[in-house]
Amino acid sequence: MVNSADRGIQGGDGIRTFPFPVELSVGGVGMQIGPMGTGHTWHADAPLERVHRIDFHVVMLFGEGPVRHMVDFTEYEATAGDLLWIRPGQVHRFSPSSEYRGTVLTMQPGFLPRSTVEATGLYRYDLPPLLRPDAAGLTGLRNSLARLQDEYEDTATLPLSLHTAVLRHSLTAFLLRLAHLAASARSVRERSDSTFTLFRDAVERDFATNHSVSAYADALGYSRRTLVRAVRAATGDTPKAFIDKRVVLEAERLLAHTDLPIGRVGAAVGFPDAANFSKFFHQHTDRTPAAFRAELR
């Protein structure tokens, strides 16, 4: 496994990214589940009170509160019975003044098969991180999470291959409940096919170098009209607006959380010319990059 201290800066953007701590996982499987509490960390070198990224999923079910936690420029306040779902690549920060109590689930993106990833919306970055289930939903989530934890800790009953398979099924059951809650929170409608899913994944992979709707449509084998319909049905936005929002979010992350020169921030999100980047950023935020950075310093 790559030591996270050796890969503390990803892509030269200055924001530390920590990998999934496989060595801390029971049996070395691609997930962990256990109690939250003082001293929990992704890695010995990870200062959790400072902004950082992780390249895995985290779901926290809080047993107490309030807890304040920042995810991508929004400060969320969670209390007992709330869940916070942080996805890979999101910039977040733990609050040193909050006591984190409850259960935390972490998982590598590749631990689940592609069909489960799509069904559970693991990369629905448009959905809110903070979830507040009703009483019945919370009971179902708690019971599902408890079963998952029991299976995770039972390493003696089954051989590792079967143990891992059972964990995947139990994890899928929990995530399906969680995905239903997340989708209900926004009442987001998705197409039954995977057009939007493929587009969203392609944007997440290539937004720093490709801002063209036509290029994405060609690469995915869809007509521009098909792509427009799928993205609008899933998000209410046009494909161009979806791409631009992702570019702006990354630019905001870099401006707020690194000391990179503005020209390098622009280059990192696909604008080799600093003037064009400043114009684009101003069009979408009504602020110049310098003004945005100054407001957060």
Beta strands, then each sheet from edge to edge (+ up, - down):
strand 1: 17-18
strand 2: 31-36
strand 3: 53-54
strand 4: 57-62
strand 5: 67-71
strand 6: 74-78
strand 7: 83-86
strand 8: 92-94
strand 9: 102-107
strand 10: 130-131
sheet 1: 1+ 3+
sheet 2: 2+ 9- 4+ 7- 10+
sheet 3: 6+ 5- 8+
end
